[in-house]
């Protein structure tokens, strides 16, 4: 079906700001007891208040009983994050953080008949470069920071998460992407400005899925190189959890990058919100990301929110300019009526995929396992429905269509429209405990290349924060 003439389908995204605070903030923050009994406040895992903050969580994948190349067999992982910081002198603060993941012992390591072992077990959850049948292979990443906070400004040196639209994946994971950076934030013209320099990056536990499952080796979903060894990859090019210079996150010998410089400015005024970010990757590319949002209150907690954004990428390295670059444009409309939220969005990408190697995912049409709007020549559509059935219980349903991109898998062009349907149940019986059960039904645009490439993926995530 030609994507220019097909009937437009509306799509949806799990990572809605109103849907999943559990996704966008779960890694960065954890609810903790305040001074008032049984009252919780959100506190960053890198808070410098002399207390330990963190989480423990379990991801369990249920067997996808299909003959697809990307179907998953039963697998479970246990993960944790732990942070501690304190004020060592007036305004001067320091802290450290640690993240880890290991097998729960419930992972089925036997591949389905005739299918490659690496592609149909739960490898994307782990940090290690391979999974051996009887080993509880653990992986980890660590970070530390020192910062000085003055009146209206903050200076920091860190190995930690870097908060910006071009470095936030916005998904629940055991180990997040980490960055080695220097950053200055301050208040200018009634808004918040920042400038930072990223020297190195360590990929988290979900980054392998970003490369192979979500990105399908196109380099558009947050990771450019492979992180597995096995019968599909002889040697790892990236070992998750290790810090790499920016030039080492791309093809060896093709870049001579000194790192990433980022400028950002965000401002709120009334019902308007505006942000602009410039990310310059030395000897690779320049990314400019702009977003604007306008809210229209309707009374009694009801509202309409309209958003639009542009991501423009200029490639400066001849090794990548044939496949990457160009502009993504998107718009989103959200309506909240009582306990219901309705959201619709559209995004379009011109020729060239976005070289997305450093963990960006600001797209409106991202789904749990699909970010095809970043690929070449794509029109993506989404719709989301959210029902807050009762306090602590939320239902989310979504459907997405991405058409067919001009990018290739193993030299082969897309054969069908990429689609994904997600059903999510989130139950939060208390602020520090969350259960999330979801089913993702996905068809890859490369379905039929080497076999079936469809998913009927069910996963349970349990998270306890402290």
PyMOL commands that set and color helices and strands:
alter all, ss='L'
color gray80, all
select helices_A, chain A and resi 21-24+123-125+207-214+246-249+372-374
alter helices_A, ss='H'
color red, helices_A
select strands_A, chain A and resi 29-33+40-44+52-62+75-89+92-103+139-150+153-160+178-188+191-202+243-245+260-269+272-281+285-299+302-315+326-337+340-349+378-390+393-403+408-409+412-413+418-430+433-443+454-465
alter strands_A, ss='S'
color yellow, strands_A
deselect
rebuild
show_as cartoon
